[in-house]
Amino acid sequence: MEPERLVDWFEAREQKIRGELESVARFLEEEYRREKRPRVRVFFGANGIRSVFLDELETLDPGDEVLIFHAINAKEVMGWFIDYYHKRRIKKGIGMRMTLDRKTAGVKCFRRVAKMPATEARVTPEDYSTPVSYHVYGNKVAIMSYVPGEILAILIEGTGIARGFRENFELVWRKLRPLK
């Protein structure tokens, strides 16, 4: 083969390979965008926590439930909104199971919430108390801090993560006694 023809042949092969590489790169970019990866959002302040509570109402269907590990007295932070949330939750038929520490379980508002329709509460041991709780609903987990100056919610959307938190909740739930 003549050197010029050999160069032409290599240049043609190079262009063909470049075109194939560009096609593969586009395909990989599209697959990367389509892949289901966890989505994480952060919400700050009482309004941020309200946004998560509203998302629960929008995400869940009648018969679904929200699991709350270590319920906090959200009324102190959110005021009137918490009553609004429970009315909408019950009207929509969304269940709630929550764990409370012994100190919180004695608070009147929690006893009232625990007696609401589609609501169950169980009590953790005396030595367990924290200003952080998590809610599991649908394919989402919300980690909420009610620490003064650090009031925020971290919302993680991911099927596997939600399943893991749900399994942790169920493990603890089975070991706790009902609120009386």
N, C-alpha and C positions, 0 to 999 in steps of 0.2 A: 504494500500500500504506500502511496506517495505521501510525504510528510504533510502537504497541505490538506489532503483528504483526511488524514489521520487527525489533524488539528480540528477540522470541520466536524468530524465524527465525535470527538471528545466534547466540543462546544455544544453540539446538539444534545448529547447525553447529559451534560451539565445542566442545560436549560430544562430538560425533562425532569431531572432529579429535583431541581429547584422548585418547579411547579408542583411536584408531588409533596415536597417538604412543606410548601406553603399550604397545600390542601390539608395535610396532616395537622399542621399548626392551627389552622382555622377550626378543624374538627375538635382538637383537644381544648381549645378555648371555649367552644360551645358546650362541650361536655362539662368542663369545669364550672361554667355558669349555671348549668342545669342541675348539677349534683346537689343533693339535699344536705346542706351543712347546717349546723346549729346557727341560729341567729341570736345575737345578744344585744339588748337595748338597756339603757340606764335611764331611770326617771328620778328626778330630784324633788324633794319637798313633799308636802301633803298632797299637792295637785298631782305629782308623779305617782304617788301611791293610789290616789283616786283613779288615775288612768288604768292601773292594773286591775282594780276592782271592776271597772267598767268593761275591760277586756274579758274578764271572766264571764260577765253577763252576755257579751256578744259572742264569745267562743263556744260556750256550752249550750247544749240542747236540753229540752225537758228530759228528765231521767238521768242526766249526767250528774257528777258531783265534783265539788272542790274539796281537796284534802288540805287541812291547815295544820302544820306541825308547829306547835307552840303559838297559839293564838295570843295576840297582844291586844290591849285595850285601845283599839284603833279610834274609838270615839274621842279619846283625848286629843288625837292629832287631826281627825277628819270631821268632828262635830256631827251635824245633822246628816251628813252624807251616808254614814254607816247605817242609819235607819232606812234611808232611801234604798240603799243597796240590798238590805235583807228583804224589804217588801218586794222589790223587783225579782230577786232570786227565788223567793217562795212562789210568787205569781207565775214565774216561768217554769217552776217545777225542778229547780236545780237543788240537789242535795248538798249537804255539808257535813263533813266529819272533821272535828278539831281536837287537838290535845291542848290541855291547859296545865300550868303548874299549880300546886296547891294554893299558893297565895292568890293567883289570878282566879282560880275556881271559886274563891269566896266572894269575889266582886259581884255585886248585884246584877250588873249589865250582862255578865257572862251566864249567870243562871237564867236570865230572861232569854238570851239568845239560844241557850241549850234546850229550852222548852219550845222553841219555834218548830213548826212543821218541817220535815225533811232535814232535821239537824240532830247530830249526835255529838257528845263530848265525852272525853275520857281524861283522867287526871294523871300527870307524871309525878314521880317521887318528890318529896319536899325539897331536896337539895338541888333540884334542877330549876334554874330560872335564867332567862336571857331576854334581852330587848330585840332579838332578831327572830323572825319567823319565816317559814316558807310555805307557799301555796302551790299545790300541784293541780293542774286542770288541763284537760285535753292533752296536747303534746307540749305543754308549757310548764315551766317552773319559775315562780317569782320568789326571790329572796328579798325580804323587806327588813330594813333597819329602822327602828323607832328611837334610836339613840339621839338625844338632843344634839343638834348641830350636824348630825349625820343621817337625817331622815331621807331615805332613798329606797328605790326598788330596782333590782336587777332582774330583767325578764329574759329567760333563756327559752328559745323555741327549738325543740329537738326531740324527736320521738324516743330515741334511746335514752337520753338524759331524763326525760319525764318518766319513762318506765323505771329507771333506776331509783329516782326519788320516790316514786309510788311504792316500789317494793320495800324501800327503807321505812316508809310511813307504815305500811301494812305490818311489817315486822314489829315495830314499836306498838302499834295499835292493839295487836293481839295480846300484848303483855300488860296493858293498862286496865285499870278498873273504871267503869262508867261513873260519870258525875251524877250524884244523887241530890 
